[in-house]
């Protein structure tokens, strides 16, 4: 039976869950939450997620939110031993580190840019762009090594996490110049070109974000 995933079309964490599910062969029943209509604030949704956020998952009555928790749940239940979450303790720690960086450094820095351009329909200021560049993207650029993927030479959950969120950034002024972050661009292109499900899971996000930023004045 498919797992219900409550999501929006322009949500990078939701895209991450979709990619993980595709990778391990788990069927999802996508339920789009219309935030403009405040569907995330209904009593029914708040009962599932008191933080009124997406993604939120319901697997045969078991409700879980936060994309990292959902991804690890799917891997542990439906694909234990998957290469996406290495058994090697140090490699697994590196995967955890990348996911934590995205949560604690990347997402907060981008939230103001998102609010300005997508909610208020205003172009981000130079200061806002610099904050994202200096405190989110530059650190990831510096962490990119010589290996094929983020943690060694095999695809892991770290790569899918980064790809989902870097895709979200590609249509922003902070990340549309390949010369600024060449390692990240190379990493993004290298990983996405090898994911057969990439376009299917990311198309709506990229098109939606592109349109919203173009509408900003």
N, C-alpha and C positions, 0 to 999 in steps of 0.2 A: 504494500500500500504506500503511495507517495507520501512524502513528508511535507506538511504545510510550511511554507516560508513566507512570512509577511515582510514585504520589501517595498522600496520605491525604485523608480527607474534611474534615478541619478544618485545612487548610494553606493560608494566604493566598497564598504564592508559587505553589503548584500551581494555585490558582484564576486567578492572573494568566496563567499559561501557557495554560490552557484558554480564557480570553477572547481572548488574542491569536490562538490557533489558529482559533477561531470567526470572528473578525473577518476573517482573511485566507483562510478556506476550507480549512484544513488539517485532515484527519481524524486524530483521536487514538484510540489504543486504550488506555483507562485501566486500569492495573493497580494495584489498591488494595494498599498495603503495610500489614499489620497490625503496628503497633509493639508492641502489647501481647503479641503472640506472638513478638516479636523477629525478625520477618522481615527487618528492615533490618540485622540483624547476621549473617545467613547468609553463608557463603563466596561464594555466587553474587552476592548483592547487593553485598558489600564489594569484589568484583572490579570491579563497575561504578562504585561510589562509595565510596572508602575513608573518607569522612567520614560514611557511613551516614545520609544525609539525603535528603529529598524536596523538590522534584521532581528526578527523574532521567529522562533521555530516551534512547531508543535508536532511531535512524533508520537502518534497514537496516544495522545493525552499528556505526554511529557513536554512541558513548555520550557524553553531555554532562550535566553537572549545574550547579546554580546557576540560579535562575529568570531572572536578567537575561541570562546567557549564552545560555540556551535561547531566550528571546524574540528576541534579536538574531539568532541563528542562523536561526530560522524566518523572520524578516523578510528577512534577506539572501538566503536560499536560495529561498524560495517567493513572496515578494512584494517584490522589490527596488524601491525608489522609493515604498514605501507612505507615506501621510501620517502613519502612526503614528511614523515616524522621519524627521523633516524633513531635506531636503537643505541648507537654510540652516544655516550653521555655528553661528551664535549660538543659533538655536532648538534645534538638536540638542544643543548644550552645556547648555541649560536642561533639556531632557529628561533628559540624563545626570545633571545635578545632582539633580533630583528622585528619580531612581532610587537615586543614591548616598545621599541623605538617608534614604530608607526603609531602606536596608541598614545604614548606620552609626549612625543616630540613632533611628529608629523601632523597628526590630526588637529591638535590644539592650535598650531601655527597657521594652519590652513583655514580654520573656522572663521576668522575675521575676514579673510579674503572671500570666502564663500558667502558670508553674510552681506558684504558690500556689493558684490557683483551679482549674486543670484537672488537675494531677497530684496535688497534695496534698489537693484537695477542701476548701480553706480559702478563706474570703472574703479578698480582698486588704486590706491595712492602709491606713489613711489616708495613711501615708508613701509606700507603693508607688504609690498612685493619684496623689499629688502629683508624684512623679518623672515619671510618664508624661505628666501634664498639662503640667508645666513644661518638660521637656526633649525632648518628642516632638511633642505636639499643638499647643502654643502657637506653636512656630516655624512649623509649617505654616499655622496660622491667620493669622499675620502675613504669610506669603508670598502668600496669596490676594489677587489683584488684582481689577480690574474686568472683565477679559476673561472670555469664556464658559468657557474651559478653562484648565488650569494654565499652558499655554504658548501664549498667543494665542487665536485664535477657531476653531481646528480641533482635533479630537480627536487626541491623541498617546499614545504609550506611557507618558508621565508620568501621564496621567489614569487609564489602566487600572491602573497600578502603585498609585496612591493609592487608587483605589476598592477594589481587592482587599484592601488592608490596613486601610482605614478601615472596611470592612464587617466585618472581623475585630474591630474595636474597638467597634462599635455596641452590642454586648451586654454591654459591660463598664461598671462604675461610672464610669470615667474619661470615658466618651463618651456617656452616655445622657441628657444634659441639653443640649438644643439651645441654651440661652441661654449656655452656657460657650464654645462654639465655633460661632457662627452662620455664619461664612463657610464653614467646613468642611462643616457640615450642608447649607448651600445648594449648595455645590459637589457634594457627594455625591449629593444628590437630582437636581440638574440633569444630571449625567453619566449616572447609572444609568437615569434615565427615558428616555434616548435610545439605550440599548443593547438591541437586540432579544434578545440572548443572555444578558442579565444574570441573570434568574431561573434559567435552566437551569444556568448555570455557578456560581452562588453559593448556591443553595438549601440544599444539604447543609452547606455551611460555616456559614451563618447559623443554621440549625436546630441543628446540632451544638454550636456555641459557646454558644448560648442555653441548651441543656439542661445543658451542663457547668457553666456559671456558676450556674444555678438549683440544681444539686446541691451546690454549695459551701456549707459551714456556718461 
